[in-house]
Amino acid sequence: MSDKPVDNGGQQLHRTLGVMDLVFLNVAAIIGLRWLSTAAQMGPSSLILWVLAVLVFFIPSGLTVMELSSRDPGEGGVYLWSKKAFGEMHGFIVGWAYWINNVFYYPTLLLFIAGAVLYLGGDSWLGLVDSPLYNAAFSLTLVWALVAINIVGLERGKWVQNIGAISTMLVFIILIVTGIWAWAANGSQTEFTGQAMMPDWKSFSTLTFFATMTFAFAGLELAPAMGDEIKDPKRSIKRAMLLAGVIGVIIYMLGTSMLLVAVPAGQIDVVTGLPQALAAIGEAIALPGLALIAVFLVALSSTGGLNAWFTGVARVPYVIGIDRYLPKALGRTHPKWGTPHIALLSQGVMVTVLLLAAVAGSTVEEAYIILLDMCIVLYFIPFLYMFAALPVLRAKAHADDESVSRVPFGRIGPWLFGGLGFAATLLSVVLALIPPAGSENPGLFVLKVGGGCLAFIIAGLVFYVRNRNSPE
């Protein structure tokens, strides 16, 4: 396939992403090192939960994305597939939910990076952890730097996630090598017995952890959103997904194991578990600076992940803008750099507003927590559509195109893998709507989260109806 600029609705896009760029993009987008600490909270049974998450969500989502992206590798990804399977309105709902939930997600990752950087300066810097001025200044500087570099060109912007993915793998290598070293010297701090590894399926917390671990594997659908900017997308997406998928499973499984080797399960902090484990390993093998190195790499890793989502998700409102269901300005590309600069700038403005709201005061922060819960539901709506689209688009296919990467097991395959993925996703949505333990008003919580999601969908449909009925 030609690497020349793509004419997308009169707009020019440049094919700049090769297979290794997509591998790094997938690693940066999917693998969140913070999930290692979250999973380790369950102790050795988390390893069984990782395996189940791979079987019922990661593999079905990978196979689904492979087939759908090979059937239609164009710009827009999950928005494009849902539109073709269920019609224009449903496609819009998917694209809108996918975009909006990520806009709310960016500030949380920005604030996480801002906090991680403070550990590099020791106690003298940690006093700024609760400073609204510091958090706002750092986060806004970073997000607008990412906006600028991605407007200038994906050729340059892709290196942010490439470096982030390399940093992720370096942290993993450090954790494995030094963890095995410490294990040989002092033994494991956690017992990996058969009984300890068996999840307690009667416990509600087991289900919530499992839902979190399926969420950790989400992200394979991101790269196809940039289909018109990928060199030979049908082949490249498949090869990159296979390689990145293997890397992701290894990092999550072995990384969680090494955290449990270094620190007893009951003592692992959900936020700082990785630096905590590396600090413990560093003491055991006389490398006191190990945690500091890890923090620096985690900050780079998180920045790469942020950039991968920021640049990839911007392509969804860009395509919807071309379809005129959102303001058509979003569908413009920069005349010199061939990037969706209006969509990128719009995201930057929205993130700026949300960041300032998040650090403004306690009452706003409480409301922001509700918005984050809503994000989980909004994020998984596109997945429900994506898994449902697999058997629908298979049934609609009239020609036997040999270039399509079909899910296995013939006609039953789309229903099997689509059904598994749909069920795992639906479970995560239901669990997100359940009030947390100790909630003073569970009914109000459900109303706020569920009603808030519905309100955002309705707000999007207002754009859809107004622009659908307006003349071009």
Number of C-alpha atoms within 10 A of each C-alpha: 9 8 14 13 15 16 11 16 12 11 17 22 24 20 23 18 25 16 20 15 20 27 25 27 33 31 31 33 30 24 27 19 23 17 21 27 24 23 28 28 22 23 24 25 21 26 21 15 24 22 16 15 23 19 16 20 25 26 17 24 25 23 24 28 29 26 22 28 28 21 19 18 23 21 23 27 27 26 27 26 25 30 19 17 21 15 12 17 16 18 21 26 24 27 27 27 23 23 22 20 22 21 21 19 21 24 25 17 16 24 19 18 24 21 20 20 19 18 18 18 10 11 10 10 13 16 10 15 16 11 12 16 13 15 23 22 13 17 25 22 11 16 22 18 13 22 21 16 17 24 24 17 19 21 14 12 20 23 18 24 29 25 20 29 30 18 22 27 21 16 23 19 14 15 27 18 12 20 28 18 15 22 18 10 11 14 14 20 15 19 16 15 10 9 11 15 17 15 18 14 9 8 9 10 12 17 18 15 19 22 23 19 25 22 21 24 25 20 20 24 27 25 31 29 25 24 23 24 26 28 20 18 26 24 17 18 28 20 17 22 24 15 17 22 23 10 16 21 18 13 23 23 18 16 25 26 23 28 32 29 24 29 23 17 20 12 12 22 17 15 14 14 23 31 23 19 25 29 20 21 28 19 15 18 16 11 14 15 12 21 23 17 15 23 22 18 22 25 22 22 30 27 24 30 28 25 27 29 23 24 27 22 26 25 27 29 31 27 28 23 20 20 18 23 25 25 16 18 15 24 25 22 21 16 12 10 17 21 25 27 25 20 25 25 18 15 24 21 14 15 23 19 12 18 23 19 18 23 19 14 11 11 10 13 14 11 13 19 13 15 18 17 20 25 24 22 23 27 23 22 19 24 24 21 23 26 26 22 23 26 21 16 19 17 12 10 10 8 6 7 11 7 11 16 19 22 23 12 11 9 13 12 18 27 20 16 27 27 19 19 28 24 16 21 25 18 15 23 20 11 18 21 19 15 17 11 7 7 10 10 9 15 11 13 18 17 12 19 24 18 14 18 21 14 13 18 18 13 12 19 19 14 16 22 13 12 18 16 10 10 6 8
